[in-house]
Amino acid sequence: MACADLVTEPWESLGVPLLIDRPDIKCWMEIVEPGETRPVHTHRHPWVTIVLEGAAGDLLAPDGSLIQAGRPCSGDVGYHGVQELPASHCVRNTADRRFVAVAVELRNPAAA
């Protein structure tokens, strides 16, 4: 199988377990320690991000180029819809504290 044929789910690429594993919803948590850059992962379904512990950081493209610098705050919630898919990126924590977020992937948004 060629590398282009390998399709991994975001939580698999990140190496984190699912908190919710249902056919219509997948949910996982990502913790990014200060100075850490997490693995690149690709979203193929709409998702919601809920920031539990905010920190300054960068959203990077697979080639390492900057997509967006930000400072998400605890309690921030964002929706990422179908017009943005597929979305490949990674997160780099540039703060002196950890960043923690929960991602909720909507596999069938009409039913979720």
Contacts in CASP RR format, 6 or more apart in sequence:
PFRMAT RR
TARGET T0000
AUTHOR 0000-0000-0000
METHOD contacts of the structure
MODEL  1
MACADLVTEPWESLGVPLLIDRPDIKCWMEIVEPGETRPVHTHRHPWVTI
VLEGAAGDLLAPDGSLIQAGRPCSGDVGYHGVQELPASHCVRNTADRRFV
AVAVELRNPAAA
7 44 0 8 1.000
8 41 0 8 1.000
8 42 0 8 1.000
9 26 0 8 1.000
10 28 0 8 1.000
10 41 0 8 1.000
10 42 0 8 1.000
10 43 0 8 1.000
10 103 0 8 1.000
10 105 0 8 1.000
11 17 0 8 1.000
11 18 0 8 1.000
11 26 0 8 1.000
11 28 0 8 1.000
11 41 0 8 1.000
13 39 0 8 1.000
13 40 0 8 1.000
13 41 0 8 1.000
13 42 0 8 1.000
14 28 0 8 1.000
14 30 0 8 1.000
14 38 0 8 1.000
14 39 0 8 1.000
14 41 0 8 1.000
15 39 0 8 1.000
16 28 0 8 1.000
16 29 0 8 1.000
16 30 0 8 1.000
17 28 0 8 1.000
18 26 0 8 1.000
18 27 0 8 1.000
18 28 0 8 1.000
19 27 0 8 1.000
19 28 0 8 1.000
19 29 0 8 1.000
19 102 0 8 1.000
20 26 0 8 1.000
20 27 0 8 1.000
20 104 0 8 1.000
23 107 0 8 1.000
23 108 0 8 1.000
24 106 0 8 1.000
24 107 0 8 1.000
24 108 0 8 1.000
24 111 0 8 1.000
24 112 0 8 1.000
25 104 0 8 1.000
25 105 0 8 1.000
25 106 0 8 1.000
25 107 0 8 1.000
25 112 0 8 1.000
26 45 0 8 1.000
26 104 0 8 1.000
26 105 0 8 1.000
26 107 0 8 1.000
27 102 0 8 1.000
27 103 0 8 1.000
27 104 0 8 1.000
27 105 0 8 1.000
28 102 0 8 1.000
28 103 0 8 1.000
29 52 0 8 1.000
29 100 0 8 1.000
29 101 0 8 1.000
29 102 0 8 1.000
29 103 0 8 1.000
30 38 0 8 1.000
30 91 0 8 1.000
30 100 0 8 1.000
30 101 0 8 1.000
30 102 0 8 1.000
30 103 0 8 1.000
31 98 0 8 1.000
31 99 0 8 1.000
31 100 0 8 1.000
32 38 0 8 1.000
32 55 0 8 1.000
32 91 0 8 1.000
32 92 0 8 1.000
32 93 0 8 1.000
32 98 0 8 1.000
32 99 0 8 1.000
32 100 0 8 1.000
33 93 0 8 1.000
33 98 0 8 1.000
34 55 0 8 1.000
34 93 0 8 1.000
34 95 0 8 1.000
34 96 0 8 1.000
34 97 0 8 1.000
34 98 0 8 1.000
35 92 0 8 1.000
35 93 0 8 1.000
35 94 0 8 1.000
35 95 0 8 1.000
36 92 0 8 1.000
36 93 0 8 1.000
37 60 0 8 1.000
37 90 0 8 1.000
37 91 0 8 1.000
37 92 0 8 1.000
37 93 0 8 1.000
38 90 0 8 1.000
38 91 0 8 1.000
38 92 0 8 1.000
39 90 0 8 1.000
40 60 0 8 1.000
40 62 0 8 1.000
40 88 0 8 1.000
40 89 0 8 1.000
40 90 0 8 1.000
41 88 0 8 1.000
41 89 0 8 1.000
41 90 0 8 1.000
42 86 0 8 1.000
42 87 0 8 1.000
42 88 0 8 1.000
43 80 0 8 1.000
43 84 0 8 1.000
43 85 0 8 1.000
43 86 0 8 1.000
43 87 0 8 1.000
43 88 0 8 1.000
43 105 0 8 1.000
44 85 0 8 1.000
44 86 0 8 1.000
45 85 0 8 1.000
45 105 0 8 1.000
45 106 0 8 1.000
45 107 0 8 1.000
45 109 0 8 1.000
46 79 0 8 1.000
46 80 0 8 1.000
46 81 0 8 1.000
46 82 0 8 1.000
46 85 0 8 1.000
46 105 0 8 1.000
46 106 0 8 1.000
46 109 0 8 1.000
47 79 0 8 1.000
47 80 0 8 1.000
47 81 0 8 1.000
47 103 0 8 1.000
47 104 0 8 1.000
47 105 0 8 1.000
47 106 0 8 1.000
48 77 0 8 1.000
48 78 0 8 1.000
48 79 0 8 1.000
48 80 0 8 1.000
48 103 0 8 1.000
48 104 0 8 1.000
48 106 0 8 1.000
49 76 0 8 1.000
49 77 0 8 1.000
49 78 0 8 1.000
49 80 0 8 1.000
49 101 0 8 1.000
49 102 0 8 1.000
49 103 0 8 1.000
49 104 0 8 1.000
50 75 0 8 1.000
50 76 0 8 1.000
50 77 0 8 1.000
50 78 0 8 1.000
50 101 0 8 1.000
50 102 0 8 1.000
50 103 0 8 1.000
50 104 0 8 1.000
51 72 0 8 1.000
51 73 0 8 1.000
51 74 0 8 1.000
51 75 0 8 1.000
51 76 0 8 1.000
51 77 0 8 1.000
51 99 0 8 1.000
51 100 0 8 1.000
51 101 0 8 1.000
52 74 0 8 1.000
52 75 0 8 1.000
52 100 0 8 1.000
52 101 0 8 1.000
52 102 0 8 1.000
53 74 0 8 1.000
53 97 0 8 1.000
53 98 0 8 1.000
53 99 0 8 1.000
53 100 0 8 1.000
54 71 0 8 1.000
54 72 0 8 1.000
54 73 0 8 1.000
54 74 0 8 1.000
54 75 0 8 1.000
54 76 0 8 1.000
54 95 0 8 1.000
54 97 0 8 1.000
54 99 0 8 1.000
54 100 0 8 1.000
54 101 0 8 1.000
55 71 0 8 1.000
55 72 0 8 1.000
55 93 0 8 1.000
55 94 0 8 1.000
55 95 0 8 1.000
55 97 0 8 1.000
55 98 0 8 1.000
55 99 0 8 1.000
56 69 0 8 1.000
56 70 0 8 1.000
56 71 0 8 1.000
56 93 0 8 1.000
56 94 0 8 1.000
56 95 0 8 1.000
57 69 0 8 1.000
57 70 0 8 1.000
57 71 0 8 1.000
57 72 0 8 1.000
57 91 0 8 1.000
57 92 0 8 1.000
57 93 0 8 1.000
57 94 0 8 1.000
57 95 0 8 1.000
57 99 0 8 1.000
58 66 0 8 1.000
58 67 0 8 1.000
58 68 0 8 1.000
58 69 0 8 1.000
58 70 0 8 1.000
58 91 0 8 1.000
58 92 0 8 1.000
58 94 0 8 1.000
59 66 0 8 1.000
59 67 0 8 1.000
59 68 0 8 1.000
59 69 0 8 1.000
59 70 0 8 1.000
59 89 0 8 1.000
59 90 0 8 1.000
59 91 0 8 1.000
60 66 0 8 1.000
60 67 0 8 1.000
60 89 0 8 1.000
60 90 0 8 1.000
60 91 0 8 1.000
60 92 0 8 1.000
61 67 0 8 1.000
61 88 0 8 1.000
61 89 0 8 1.000
62 88 0 8 1.000
62 89 0 8 1.000
62 90 0 8 1.000
64 90 0 8 1.000
67 89 0 8 1.000
69 94 0 8 1.000
72 99 0 8 1.000
72 101 0 8 1.000
80 87 0 8 1.000
82 109 0 8 1.000
91 99 0 8 1.000
93 99 0 8 1.000
106 112 0 8 1.000
END
